[in-house]
Amino acid sequence: MGKEPPANNRQFSTDNETMNIIDIIQQGVIKAVKDLYGAEITAEQITMNNTRKEFEGDYTIVVFPFVKMARKKPEQVGEEMGQYLVREIVQLEDFNVIKGFLNLQVADQYWLEFLEEIYPKDDYGQLPPKGQKVMVEFSSPNTNKPLHLGHIRNILLGWSSSQILEAAGYEVVKVQVVNDRGIAICKSMLAWKLFGNGATPESTGVKSDHFVGDYYVLFEQKFKEEYKAWQKTEEAKAIFKEKSKEEQSADAFFKAFKNTYFNEYSSLGRQAKAMLIKWEEGDEETVTLWKKMNSWVYEGFDETYEKMGVSFDKLYYESETYLLGKEVVQKGMDKGLFYQKDDNSVWIDLEDAKLDHKLVLRSDGTSVYITQDIGTAMQRYRDYGVDKMVYVVADEQNYHFQVLFEIMKRLEEPYADGLYHLAYGMVDLPTGKMKSREGTVVDADDLIAEVVGEARGNSGERGTLSDLSEEEQQDIIWKIGMAALKFFIIKVFPKKRMVFDPKESVDMQGQTGPYVQNAYVRVRSVLRKGEGMGIDLEASKAYTVLETQEKDLLAQLFQFPFLIEEAAENYDPSTIANFCYTLAKSFHKFYHDHSILNADTEAAKAFRIKLSTAIAQVLKKGMYLLGIDMPERM
């Protein structure tokens, strides 16, 4: 089966396991440069890419860096190196040169051995332990409203990044900071106290986190009514006359004056701020109400997380962390890292890092968010001893994390170089942006229900599940709907702003989760039929010449572990999503162009069953990394 490698290439082959073809080629290039041109190079000096589709070959070496060493034209260097590599490396069978690019063709025998190695392994792609621990913080909602579309992108990025990091060999700790204190939470509490009349989620039949969120919206509605009525008073008219510029309209002035009104004139504002002070003082009645309303929210959050297949190893609560960091600031002042202004506020000068001066303690001694984050990071390190911390937070907070990471470096924290902000763009719907205070946010639960409804409608039109029980049908529809939602969001590069379209997400012909699931279902159907045909899989050893599409599929499977590593390094789950789509698309085309179970020879049947098995396992593993389950039927 294939050529016996000549004695001088034994260093490029292994006995029990197929050696990485990239390593083989790199070592061959290093040896070629030394033997042909008398120069020493390292693997880092070799530029190697997948060969572009319009050219023949599997891998391309850029030869321009070796031109000076050889003192020859690029085409001549490519020709000499190509001849050398094909002669010396049994795993290569041909080459061609396009200007300064050497295209190498891998021998079929290599790919056949590679398939034999991976097809029995359902953990193919899992990398060995790195001995490092990574903490990923994601979701981190406020307890004054339910999870919404923006949270969905955050959660999906955090969860899939965690899964990918684990596959890349890291030990991963998944956490969130629950923002359970502050004026926004007090607004919900006050609205329920003033207007709730003792209502509960149970008495109203409203999901508990939605119930609390409704009171946050109600507070804003009541505040608007109060503000509108106040604008007609003599007090308001006098302030407008005193502070407004002549050219500014009353509408523009009062729009800009809204926050000042809340803080200095509003009855509702005074009551909300008073409630916050009472909470900070530990007032029993206020704390009891706070605990009750937060418990409603947590119950609702847990239900949504369960729907999304998400869990956390630890929850940090802002009510327990908001005082952290103050002690660190005092120690930093003693070292001259921070400085105090005349009003007693404390700052840090980050101008040399092009980040300006940053407040870390207010003049009254209270902390700001950056102070809390400093203390929380230190607490997490004490809790888990992590090497890296990843913060999944919208790109609106880019500056905040630049400042935080710079401060942690100056504090010489041992994990400071391992801090990363996984920033992501906002998510819009085809109808436009969302605004939580106006109650126009698309809640996560509603969006999940809509996408699953779209999947149910599509399934009903096809009628492919009619022979299954209702329970089995609903399970499959749920998997399709969640795949549609998750894949559509994850496939977009995190930093890009995106539009989520529920109808487009379930398209069986588009770049969607259901499309990838359909490829898996098709493979599984083939394999089930093949089990009853008595095909001897050992016959595959007589299959020695690959079709172009078979070789392409094997090359894609080969890339899987490298792409896991790449996705982990870049904290970019879209790498895996797009790989799964490409593999699914290639299999659909192969299935259309070539028979699997009715192939011309027993050898071809056996080989294609093994290839299909490997494809199914990699699709399942890849989608698992995105938090997506694969159905057996669709």
Backbone torsions as a table, in degrees:
resi	resn	phi	psi	omega
1	MET	NA	95.8	-179.2
2	GLY	87.4	175.9	-177.9
3	LYS	-81.3	145.8	172.2
4	GLU	-77.5	124.9	-177.8
5	PRO	-64.5	136.2	176.1
6	PRO	-62.9	159.0	-173.4
7	ALA	-57.1	-33.2	-174.1
8	ASN	-79.2	-0.7	172.3
9	ASN	-109.8	16.4	-177.7
10	ARG	-59.7	-28.5	-178.7
11	GLN	-67.8	-12.9	-178.3
12	PHE	-100.4	8.5	180.0
13	SER	-129.0	160.1	178.2
14	THR	-127.1	160.9	-174.9
15	ASP	-84.5	-45.1	-169.7
16	ASN	-106.0	-21.9	-174.5
17	GLU	-137.3	137.9	-178.9
18	THR	-65.2	121.4	-179.3
19	MET	-71.7	145.4	-179.9
20	ASN	-56.8	120.1	-176.5
21	ILE	-62.4	-30.7	178.3
22	ILE	-66.0	-44.0	176.7
23	ASP	-62.7	-40.6	179.8
24	ILE	-58.6	-48.4	-177.6
25	ILE	-67.0	-42.5	-179.7
26	GLN	-61.2	-44.3	179.1
27	GLN	-65.1	-35.4	177.2
28	GLY	-65.4	-40.3	179.1
29	VAL	-65.7	-41.3	178.1
30	ILE	-59.1	-44.8	-180.0
31	LYS	-68.2	-38.5	179.8
32	ALA	-62.2	-45.0	-179.0
33	VAL	-63.4	-38.6	179.4
34	LYS	-69.0	-46.9	-176.2
35	ASP	-71.2	-37.8	-175.9
36	LEU	-83.4	-37.9	-170.5
37	TYR	-124.7	0.7	176.4
38	GLY	67.6	25.3	-177.9
39	ALA	-114.3	149.4	178.0
40	GLU	-102.3	127.4	175.8
41	ILE	-132.9	166.9	175.8
42	THR	-114.3	168.0	179.9
43	ALA	-61.2	-31.0	-179.4
44	GLU	-65.6	-21.4	-179.7
45	GLN	-86.1	-2.8	-177.6
46	ILE	-98.1	124.0	174.8
47	THR	-97.4	116.8	-174.1
48	MET	-132.9	129.4	-178.4
49	ASN	-133.2	165.0	169.4
50	ASN	-67.3	138.6	-179.9
51	THR	-65.8	135.8	178.9
52	ARG	-62.6	147.8	-172.6
53	LYS	-57.9	-32.2	-175.6
54	GLU	-76.2	-7.5	179.2
55	PHE	-114.6	157.5	179.0
56	GLU	-85.9	131.1	179.8
57	GLY	141.2	173.0	179.9
58	ASP	-112.5	-42.0	-178.9
59	TYR	-132.3	144.7	-177.6
60	THR	-119.6	129.7	175.2
61	ILE	-103.3	130.1	175.1
62	VAL	-84.2	117.3	-172.7
63	VAL	-94.1	-7.8	-177.9
64	PHE	-52.3	-39.2	-179.5
65	PRO	-62.5	-18.3	-176.0
66	PHE	-98.6	-4.1	-176.7
67	VAL	-62.0	-44.4	-178.4
68	LYS	-65.7	-38.2	179.0
69	MET	-64.7	-40.2	-176.0
70	ALA	-83.9	-22.7	-175.2
71	ARG	57.9	41.9	180.0
72	LYS	-137.6	166.4	179.2
73	LYS	-70.0	152.8	-178.3
74	PRO	-54.8	-43.0	-178.6
75	GLU	-61.8	-38.8	-179.4
76	GLN	-69.7	-40.7	177.1
77	VAL	-61.6	-44.8	178.9
78	GLY	-60.2	-42.7	-179.4
79	GLU	-64.3	-45.9	-178.9
80	GLU	-64.7	-43.9	-179.0
81	MET	-68.8	-38.5	178.3
82	GLY	-60.7	-46.2	178.5
83	GLN	-61.3	-42.7	-179.2
84	TYR	-62.9	-48.5	-174.9
85	LEU	-66.3	-42.3	179.6
86	VAL	-67.0	-34.6	178.1
87	ARG	-70.0	-40.3	-171.3
88	GLU	-90.1	-25.0	-173.7
89	ILE	-114.0	112.3	-176.2
90	VAL	-64.4	-24.2	-178.2
91	GLN	-77.0	-5.0	176.3
92	LEU	-109.8	139.4	-177.9
93	GLU	-119.1	-15.3	-179.0
94	ASP	-164.5	168.2	178.0
95	PHE	-154.2	163.3	168.8
96	ASN	-148.7	157.6	-176.9
97	VAL	-120.4	126.7	173.8
98	ILE	-118.8	101.4	-177.0
99	LYS	55.4	-117.5	-177.0
100	GLY	-97.2	24.3	-176.6
101	PHE	-123.4	125.0	-179.8
102	LEU	-100.8	111.1	179.8
103	ASN	-94.7	123.7	-176.1
104	LEU	-109.7	137.5	179.9
105	GLN	-107.8	122.4	-179.0
106	VAL	-79.7	139.7	-179.5
107	ALA	-67.9	145.2	178.9
108	ASP	-55.7	-36.2	-177.0
109	GLN	-58.5	-36.8	178.9
110	TYR	-62.1	-47.2	-177.4
111	TRP	-65.7	-35.9	178.5
112	LEU	-64.5	-42.6	177.3
113	GLU	-66.2	-37.4	178.2
114	PHE	-61.4	-44.7	179.9
115	LEU	-63.2	-42.5	178.7
116	GLU	-57.7	-34.3	-178.4
117	GLU	-73.8	-39.3	-170.2
118	ILE	-97.4	-24.8	-168.6
119	TYR	-65.0	-27.7	177.3
120	PRO	-80.4	-7.3	-170.5
121	LYS	-97.0	114.7	176.7
122	ASP	-83.3	-5.7	177.3
123	ASP	-106.2	17.0	177.7
124	TYR	-57.0	133.0	-177.2
125	GLY	107.7	-24.6	177.9
126	GLN	-68.9	123.6	-178.4
127	LEU	-92.1	155.8	-177.9
128	PRO	-66.7	157.1	-178.5
129	PRO	-57.0	137.4	179.6
130	LYS	-93.5	-12.6	-178.1
131	GLY	73.7	22.8	178.2
132	GLN	-127.0	149.4	-178.4
133	LYS	-114.3	132.3	-179.2
134	VAL	-121.0	133.4	173.1
135	MET	-103.5	130.5	177.8
136	VAL	-116.2	119.5	176.6
137	GLU	-100.9	125.2	177.3
138	PHE	-148.9	171.5	-175.6
139	SER	73.4	-79.2	174.8
140	SER	44.2	62.2	-177.3
141	PRO	-83.1	169.8	169.6
142	ASN	-91.0	148.8	-177.3
143	THR	-92.6	23.9	176.8
144	ASN	-107.0	4.5	-177.9
145	LYS	-164.7	160.1	179.7
146	PRO	-73.6	167.9	175.0
147	LEU	-66.1	142.1	-178.3
148	HIS	-127.9	-172.2	-175.3
149	LEU	-56.3	-41.1	178.0
150	GLY	-60.8	-40.3	176.9
151	HIS	-63.4	-35.3	-178.4
152	ILE	-59.3	-46.6	179.3
153	ARG	-62.7	-42.0	178.0
154	ASN	-58.7	-50.0	-177.2
155	ILE	-62.9	-44.4	-177.9
156	LEU	-66.5	-39.3	176.7
157	LEU	-65.6	-42.6	-179.5
158	GLY	-65.4	-44.7	-177.5
159	TRP	-67.9	-48.3	-177.9
160	SER	-65.7	-37.7	175.7
161	SER	-61.5	-39.9	178.5
162	SER	-62.8	-44.6	179.8
163	GLN	-63.1	-42.0	-179.2
164	ILE	-67.4	-41.6	177.9
165	LEU	-61.1	-39.9	177.4
166	GLU	-63.8	-42.4	178.8
167	ALA	-65.2	-27.6	179.4
168	ALA	-82.1	-0.1	174.0
169	GLY	103.2	5.4	177.8
170	TYR	-88.1	151.8	166.3
171	GLU	-86.9	127.3	-171.2
172	VAL	-118.0	135.8	173.5
173	VAL	-115.7	123.2	-177.7
174	LYS	-102.5	123.1	-177.1
175	VAL	-135.5	165.9	168.2
176	GLN	-143.3	153.1	171.6
177	VAL	-103.2	116.0	179.3
178	VAL	-86.4	118.9	-178.7
179	ASN	-83.3	85.9	-168.7
180	ASP	-106.9	16.3	178.8
181	ARG	-141.8	167.1	176.8
182	GLY	116.6	176.7	-172.7
183	ILE	-65.8	-34.0	-179.4
184	ALA	-63.4	-41.4	179.2
185	ILE	-66.2	-38.3	179.2
186	CYS	-65.7	-30.7	176.9
187	LYS	-62.2	-45.8	177.3
188	SER	-62.1	-44.2	-179.0
189	MET	-61.8	-45.5	-178.1
190	LEU	-65.4	-41.6	179.8
191	ALA	-61.9	-41.8	178.6
192	TRP	-65.8	-40.6	-178.9
193	LYS	-64.9	-39.1	-177.1
194	LEU	-82.5	-36.2	-169.4
195	PHE	-123.8	-1.7	-173.3
196	GLY	-78.9	-25.5	-179.3
197	ASN	52.4	37.2	175.3
198	GLY	75.9	10.5	-179.5
199	ALA	-63.7	152.6	177.6
200	THR	-135.1	165.8	175.0
201	PRO	-57.2	-38.1	-179.6
202	GLU	-66.3	-41.9	-176.1
203	SER	-72.1	-25.0	-177.9
204	THR	-100.8	-16.4	-177.6
205	GLY	74.2	19.5	-179.3
206	VAL	-100.6	136.1	176.9
207	LYS	-52.6	136.8	-163.3
208	SER	-60.7	-38.9	179.1
209	ASP	-73.9	-31.4	174.9
210	HIS	-66.7	-37.9	179.2
211	PHE	-57.6	-47.9	179.3
212	VAL	-67.3	-41.0	179.1
213	GLY	-60.8	-33.6	178.1
214	ASP	-61.8	-33.6	179.1
215	TYR	-76.1	-27.1	173.2
216	TYR	-65.5	-44.4	177.4
217	VAL	-64.5	-41.2	-180.0
218	LEU	-62.0	-39.6	177.7
219	PHE	-58.2	-46.2	-179.3
220	GLU	-63.0	-36.9	178.1
221	GLN	-65.5	-45.4	179.7
222	LYS	-66.0	-37.4	178.3
223	PHE	-64.5	-42.2	177.7
224	LYS	-60.8	-42.5	178.5
225	GLU	-62.0	-43.9	179.4
226	GLU	-62.9	-44.2	-178.2
227	TYR	-65.6	-41.4	179.6
228	LYS	-63.2	-41.6	179.2
229	ALA	-67.7	-38.9	-178.7
230	TRP	-64.6	-34.2	-177.7
231	GLN	-60.4	-19.5	-179.9
232	LYS	-90.0	-4.3	-178.2
233	THR	-80.5	161.6	178.4
234	GLU	-64.3	-35.8	178.1
235	GLU	-58.7	-46.5	-178.9
236	ALA	-65.6	-41.9	-179.4
237	LYS	-63.2	-38.2	-179.9
238	ALA	-66.8	-40.5	179.4
239	ILE	-66.1	-40.6	178.8
240	PHE	-61.9	-44.3	-178.2
241	LYS	-65.2	-36.4	-176.9
242	GLU	-76.2	-40.9	-169.7
243	LYS	-103.1	-20.5	-175.7
244	SER	-83.1	142.5	173.2
245	LYS	-71.5	154.3	-176.7
246	GLU	-59.0	-37.2	-175.1
247	GLU	-81.6	-4.9	-176.4
248	GLN	-92.0	132.4	179.7
249	SER	-75.4	160.9	177.3
250	ALA	-62.3	-38.6	-179.9
251	ASP	-60.9	-45.8	-179.3
252	ALA	-65.8	-40.8	-178.5
253	PHE	-63.5	-49.3	-176.1
254	PHE	-70.4	-24.5	173.6
255	LYS	-67.1	-42.3	179.8
256	ALA	-74.6	-24.0	-174.1
257	PHE	-87.5	-4.2	-170.3
258	LYS	-57.0	-47.1	-178.6
259	ASN	-65.9	-39.6	177.5
260	THR	-62.1	-41.5	178.4
261	TYR	-60.3	-45.6	-179.4
262	PHE	-59.2	-43.6	-174.4
263	ASN	-78.7	-27.2	-170.6
264	GLU	-119.5	-22.1	-172.8
265	TYR	-125.0	-27.4	-171.4
266	SER	-71.9	134.1	174.0
267	SER	-66.8	-44.0	178.1
268	LEU	-64.1	-39.2	178.3
269	GLY	-62.1	-43.5	179.4
270	ARG	-61.5	-43.2	-177.9
271	GLN	-66.9	-39.7	179.3
272	ALA	-65.7	-43.9	179.7
273	LYS	-66.6	-36.9	177.5
274	ALA	-64.5	-36.9	178.6
275	MET	-65.6	-39.3	178.0
276	LEU	-62.8	-42.5	178.9
277	ILE	-63.5	-42.3	178.7
278	LYS	-61.8	-40.2	179.0
279	TRP	-62.2	-45.3	-179.2
280	GLU	-64.7	-27.8	178.8
281	GLU	-84.3	-6.8	179.1
282	GLY	82.0	23.0	178.3
283	ASP	-54.5	125.5	-171.6
284	GLU	-60.0	-45.8	-178.2
285	GLU	-64.3	-42.6	-179.1
286	THR	-67.0	-44.5	-179.4
287	VAL	-64.8	-37.2	178.4
288	THR	-63.7	-44.1	177.3
289	LEU	-64.0	-41.9	179.3
290	TRP	-59.6	-45.2	-180.0
291	LYS	-65.1	-40.8	-178.6
292	LYS	-64.3	-46.9	-177.5
293	MET	-70.4	-36.6	176.7
294	ASN	-65.7	-37.1	179.0
295	SER	-62.8	-35.4	176.0
296	TRP	-62.7	-43.4	-178.2
297	VAL	-66.3	-44.4	-178.5
298	TYR	-60.9	-39.9	178.1
299	GLU	-59.8	-43.1	178.8
300	GLY	-68.0	-42.4	177.8
301	PHE	-57.4	-47.3	-176.5
302	ASP	-60.1	-38.2	178.7
303	GLU	-64.3	-41.1	179.5
304	THR	-69.7	-42.0	177.8
305	TYR	-59.7	-40.6	179.6
306	GLU	-63.2	-40.9	176.9
307	LYS	-58.5	-38.7	-176.1
308	MET	-85.4	-4.1	179.7
309	GLY	71.7	35.7	-173.3
310	VAL	-119.8	142.3	175.2
311	SER	-145.0	167.5	-177.5
312	PHE	-129.0	149.6	176.7
313	ASP	-82.6	-29.4	179.2
314	LYS	-156.2	143.3	174.3
315	LEU	-109.1	130.6	170.4
316	TYR	-105.6	139.5	-178.1
317	TYR	-112.8	133.4	-179.4
318	GLU	-60.8	-30.8	178.7
319	SER	-63.0	-19.6	179.1
320	GLU	-104.2	-14.1	-175.7
321	THR	-111.5	-8.1	-170.6
322	TYR	-68.4	-16.3	176.9
323	LEU	-95.4	-8.5	179.1
324	LEU	-66.4	148.1	177.1
325	GLY	100.0	-24.2	-177.5
326	LYS	-64.6	-39.2	179.4
327	GLU	-66.4	-36.2	178.9
328	VAL	-63.6	-40.7	179.9
329	VAL	-61.5	-41.5	179.7
330	GLN	-62.6	-42.5	178.2
331	LYS	-65.4	-37.6	178.6
332	GLY	-65.1	-33.9	177.0
333	MET	-66.3	-38.7	179.4
334	ASP	-62.8	-29.9	179.7
335	LYS	-89.9	-4.2	-179.1
336	GLY	83.3	11.4	179.4
337	LEU	-76.2	-37.2	177.5
338	PHE	-111.9	161.0	176.8
339	TYR	-136.5	156.3	-176.1
340	GLN	-110.4	136.1	176.6
341	LYS	-88.1	174.1	-177.4
342	ASP	-61.9	-28.1	180.0
343	ASP	-85.8	9.2	179.1
344	ASN	77.8	-0.3	174.3
345	SER	-70.1	152.2	-175.6
346	VAL	-116.2	136.4	-174.2
347	TRP	-133.6	167.6	170.9
348	ILE	-130.1	137.0	-179.9
349	ASP	-91.8	112.0	179.9
350	LEU	-115.5	23.2	-176.9
351	GLU	-61.8	-33.9	-179.0
352	ASP	-68.5	-17.3	174.8
353	ALA	-102.1	12.6	179.5
354	LYS	60.3	37.2	-179.0
355	LEU	-123.4	11.2	173.6
356	ASP	67.5	-164.8	176.4
357	HIS	-97.5	138.7	-175.0
358	LYS	-125.5	129.2	177.0
359	LEU	-71.1	133.2	176.6
360	VAL	-121.3	-20.5	172.0
361	LEU	-142.8	133.9	178.0
362	ARG	-72.0	168.8	-177.3
363	SER	-63.4	-26.3	178.0
364	ASP	-86.7	5.0	176.4
365	GLY	90.0	-2.9	179.6
366	THR	-79.7	152.9	-176.2
367	SER	-86.1	161.5	172.5
368	VAL	-111.9	175.8	-174.4
369	TYR	-58.3	-37.7	-177.4
370	ILE	-63.8	-35.5	179.1
371	THR	-64.9	-45.0	178.3
372	GLN	-60.9	-41.7	-177.8
373	ASP	-67.1	-34.8	175.3
374	ILE	-60.7	-51.2	-178.6
375	GLY	-65.2	-38.7	-179.5
376	THR	-66.4	-41.0	178.1
377	ALA	-59.9	-43.0	179.7
378	MET	-65.6	-39.5	178.3
379	GLN	-63.5	-41.4	179.5
380	ARG	-63.7	-39.1	178.4
381	TYR	-64.3	-39.6	176.4
382	ARG	-64.0	-37.2	-177.9
383	ASP	-71.4	-40.6	-169.0
384	TYR	-127.8	-14.7	-179.1
385	GLY	60.5	41.2	-174.9
386	VAL	-74.1	155.6	176.4
387	ASP	-91.8	-27.8	-178.6
388	LYS	-137.7	149.9	172.4
389	MET	-130.6	127.5	-179.3
390	VAL	-112.9	125.3	179.1
391	TYR	-106.6	114.1	177.2
392	VAL	-92.1	100.6	-175.2
393	VAL	-144.1	144.6	-177.6
394	ALA	-56.1	153.8	-174.9
395	ASP	-67.3	-6.9	174.2
396	GLU	-62.9	-20.7	-176.7
397	GLN	-103.1	21.1	-178.9
398	ASN	-55.4	-48.2	-177.4
399	TYR	-62.5	-42.6	-179.5
400	HIS	-55.0	-45.2	-176.4
401	PHE	-77.0	-29.3	172.5
402	GLN	-60.2	-43.9	179.4
403	VAL	-65.8	-48.4	-178.8
404	LEU	-57.5	-47.1	-176.5
405	PHE	-66.8	-36.7	178.1
406	GLU	-66.2	-41.1	178.7
407	ILE	-63.5	-42.6	-178.7
408	MET	-64.1	-34.4	175.8
409	LYS	-65.2	-41.7	-178.5
410	ARG	-71.1	-25.7	174.6
411	LEU	-80.1	-5.2	177.1
412	GLU	60.4	40.2	175.3
413	GLU	-70.0	139.4	-173.0
414	PRO	-64.4	-20.6	-178.4
415	TYR	-103.1	7.0	-171.5
416	ALA	-58.3	-36.5	180.0
417	ASP	-75.6	-9.6	-179.7
418	GLY	-102.2	15.0	178.7
419	LEU	-86.5	135.6	-178.2
420	TYR	-143.3	134.4	175.5
421	HIS	-100.2	107.5	175.1
422	LEU	-82.7	88.0	-177.1
423	ALA	-82.3	142.9	178.5
424	TYR	-137.7	152.3	178.1
425	GLY	-78.6	160.9	-178.1
426	MET	-72.3	160.6	179.3
427	VAL	-111.8	127.2	174.8
428	ASP	-111.5	164.1	170.9
429	LEU	-104.5	164.9	177.6
430	PRO	-53.8	-24.2	-179.8
431	THR	-84.8	-8.4	176.6
432	GLY	121.4	-162.0	-174.2
433	LYS	-77.6	169.2	178.6
434	MET	-116.1	149.2	176.2
435	LYS	-135.7	115.3	-171.8
436	SER	-69.6	-37.9	-174.9
437	ARG	-69.6	-26.1	177.7
438	GLU	-85.6	-1.7	179.7
439	GLY	75.6	20.6	-178.8
440	THR	-102.2	11.5	178.2
441	VAL	-71.2	143.8	173.0
442	VAL	-88.0	109.3	-178.5
443	ASP	-67.3	147.6	-178.8
444	ALA	-57.3	-43.3	-178.4
445	ASP	-62.2	-41.6	-179.5
446	ASP	-66.1	-39.7	-179.5
447	LEU	-67.5	-42.7	177.1
448	ILE	-58.0	-45.7	-179.9
449	ALA	-62.1	-38.6	-179.1
450	GLU	-66.9	-44.0	-178.1
451	VAL	-68.2	-42.3	177.3
452	VAL	-62.9	-36.2	175.9
453	GLY	-62.7	-39.8	176.5
454	GLU	-63.1	-41.7	178.8
455	ALA	-64.0	-39.5	179.1
456	ARG	-64.0	-41.3	179.1
457	GLY	-64.3	-43.4	178.7
458	ASN	-63.2	-41.6	-179.3
459	SER	-65.2	-40.1	179.3
460	GLY	-63.1	-38.1	179.1
461	GLU	-65.4	-38.2	-178.7
462	ARG	-78.1	-31.0	178.1
463	GLY	66.5	24.8	-174.9
464	THR	-83.8	-9.8	-176.3
465	LEU	-110.4	8.3	-171.1
466	SER	-62.9	-22.4	-178.6
467	ASP	-86.1	-1.4	-179.1
468	LEU	-95.6	161.8	176.0
469	SER	-68.0	161.9	179.9
470	GLU	-59.9	-40.2	-179.8
471	GLU	-63.8	-43.1	179.0
472	GLU	-65.3	-40.2	178.4
473	GLN	-62.0	-45.6	-177.6
474	GLN	-65.8	-35.6	177.8
475	ASP	-63.7	-44.1	179.7
476	ILE	-66.9	-44.0	179.9
477	ILE	-61.3	-39.6	177.9
478	TRP	-61.9	-45.0	179.8
479	LYS	-62.6	-39.7	179.4
480	ILE	-66.4	-44.8	-179.2
481	GLY	-62.9	-44.4	-179.7
482	MET	-69.1	-33.9	175.4
483	ALA	-64.0	-40.6	179.3
484	ALA	-60.3	-48.4	-178.5
485	LEU	-63.9	-51.9	-173.6
486	LYS	-66.8	-48.5	-175.5
487	PHE	-63.9	-41.8	-176.7
488	PHE	-60.7	-35.0	179.8
489	ILE	-82.2	-43.3	-174.6
490	ILE	-71.0	-28.9	-176.0
491	LYS	-66.8	-16.1	-179.4
492	VAL	-86.9	132.8	176.3
493	PHE	-51.4	128.1	-170.7
494	PRO	-50.2	-39.8	-173.8
495	LYS	-73.8	-11.1	-179.5
496	LYS	-82.2	136.8	168.9
497	ARG	-69.6	148.6	-175.2
498	MET	-143.2	162.0	175.0
499	VAL	-115.0	125.1	177.7
500	PHE	-96.8	122.6	-179.5
501	ASP	-115.7	107.5	-177.1
502	PRO	-55.9	-41.1	-178.7
503	LYS	-66.2	-44.0	-178.9
504	GLU	-66.5	-30.7	-174.8
505	SER	-65.9	-23.8	-177.6
506	VAL	-100.6	6.8	-178.6
507	ASP	-62.8	120.7	-177.6
508	MET	-72.9	-11.1	-178.8
509	GLN	-109.6	-4.3	-176.6
510	GLY	-96.6	-172.6	177.5
511	GLN	-82.4	75.5	-170.5
512	THR	-132.6	165.3	175.4
513	GLY	-61.3	-46.2	177.9
514	PRO	-59.1	-32.7	177.2
515	TYR	-63.0	-43.7	179.1
516	VAL	-67.9	-42.8	177.4
517	GLN	-58.1	-39.6	-178.6
518	ASN	-62.6	-36.7	176.6
519	ALA	-63.3	-43.9	179.1
520	TYR	-62.4	-45.8	179.6
521	VAL	-60.3	-39.6	178.7
522	ARG	-64.0	-43.8	178.4
523	VAL	-61.7	-48.0	-177.9
524	ARG	-61.5	-36.8	177.5
525	SER	-63.2	-43.7	177.8
526	VAL	-60.8	-45.4	-176.8
527	LEU	-66.6	-37.1	177.6
528	ARG	-63.7	-42.7	178.1
529	LYS	-65.0	-38.8	-178.7
530	GLY	-64.8	-30.7	-178.8
531	GLU	-60.7	-30.2	-177.7
532	GLY	-90.8	3.5	-176.4
533	MET	-99.3	-3.6	176.9
534	GLY	64.6	33.2	-179.1
535	ILE	-76.3	128.9	178.7
536	ASP	-82.2	110.2	-176.5
537	LEU	-66.1	-22.6	177.9
538	GLU	-65.2	-19.5	179.6
539	ALA	-64.2	-16.7	-179.2
540	SER	-62.7	-20.2	-178.3
541	LYS	-68.1	-15.9	177.4
542	ALA	-89.8	-0.8	180.0
543	TYR	-91.4	112.4	-171.0
544	THR	-120.6	-15.5	-178.1
545	VAL	-118.6	118.4	-175.5
546	LEU	-88.7	144.3	167.8
547	GLU	-72.1	155.3	-178.3
548	THR	-56.8	-43.7	-178.6
549	GLN	-68.1	-32.7	176.9
550	GLU	-65.3	-42.8	178.9
551	LYS	-63.9	-40.1	179.8
552	ASP	-63.9	-42.1	178.7
553	LEU	-63.7	-41.6	179.1
554	LEU	-66.3	-38.2	177.6
555	ALA	-63.8	-36.9	177.3
556	GLN	-66.9	-43.9	177.6
557	LEU	-60.1	-38.3	179.3
558	PHE	-59.2	-35.3	-176.2
559	GLN	-72.5	-18.5	-169.6
560	PHE	-53.1	-53.0	-179.8
561	PRO	-61.9	-34.8	179.3
562	PHE	-66.4	-37.2	180.0
563	LEU	-72.5	-32.0	173.7
564	ILE	-62.3	-45.6	178.1
565	GLU	-60.8	-44.5	-180.0
566	GLU	-63.8	-44.5	179.9
567	ALA	-63.7	-37.1	178.9
568	ALA	-68.3	-43.4	-179.4
569	GLU	-63.2	-38.5	-176.2
570	ASN	-95.7	-0.8	-175.6
571	TYR	49.5	51.8	-173.6
572	ASP	-132.3	88.5	179.8
573	PRO	-63.8	-18.5	179.7
574	SER	-61.8	-24.5	176.6
575	THR	-58.4	-45.3	-179.5
576	ILE	-73.3	-39.6	179.4
577	ALA	-59.9	-45.5	-177.7
578	ASN	-71.7	-31.0	173.1
579	PHE	-63.1	-46.4	-179.6
580	CYS	-60.4	-41.0	179.1
581	TYR	-64.6	-44.6	-179.2
582	THR	-63.3	-42.2	178.9
583	LEU	-64.8	-42.8	178.5
584	ALA	-61.4	-43.7	179.8
585	LYS	-62.6	-42.4	179.4
586	SER	-64.6	-38.9	179.3
587	PHE	-68.3	-43.3	177.8
588	HIS	-54.5	-43.1	-179.3
589	LYS	-67.6	-43.2	178.2
590	PHE	-60.6	-43.6	180.0
591	TYR	-61.1	-37.2	-180.0
592	HIS	-71.4	-36.9	-171.6
593	ASP	-91.3	-23.6	-173.9
594	HIS	-134.1	138.4	174.8
595	SER	-78.7	142.6	178.5
596	ILE	-100.0	-60.3	-176.3
597	LEU	-81.6	-17.0	177.9
598	ASN	-113.2	30.0	177.6
599	ALA	-61.9	163.5	-172.9
600	ASP	-65.1	-32.6	-176.2
601	THR	-127.7	158.6	176.3
602	GLU	-63.4	-34.0	179.1
603	ALA	-62.8	-43.9	179.7
604	ALA	-65.0	-41.6	178.2
605	LYS	-59.6	-48.5	-178.2
606	ALA	-63.6	-43.9	179.3
607	PHE	-61.0	-45.4	-175.6
608	ARG	-71.0	-28.0	173.2
609	ILE	-66.8	-42.6	178.1
610	LYS	-64.0	-43.1	178.9
611	LEU	-62.0	-44.1	179.8
612	SER	-64.3	-38.0	177.5
613	THR	-60.8	-45.9	179.9
614	ALA	-63.7	-40.6	179.7
615	ILE	-63.1	-44.5	179.3
616	ALA	-60.7	-43.2	-178.6
617	GLN	-65.9	-39.3	-179.7
618	VAL	-72.2	-39.6	176.2
619	LEU	-61.8	-43.5	-179.9
620	LYS	-63.9	-43.9	179.7
621	LYS	-66.1	-45.1	-179.2
622	GLY	-60.8	-43.8	-179.8
623	MET	-71.6	-32.2	174.6
624	TYR	-59.4	-38.8	179.1
625	LEU	-63.5	-22.7	177.8
626	LEU	-93.9	2.0	-179.1
627	GLY	81.8	23.0	-174.7
628	ILE	-113.0	129.3	176.5
629	ASP	-90.0	147.8	-180.0
630	MET	-104.0	128.5	175.2
631	PRO	-82.2	162.2	175.6
632	GLU	-88.4	-19.6	177.6
633	ARG	-140.3	160.7	176.6
634	MET	-142.1	NA	NA
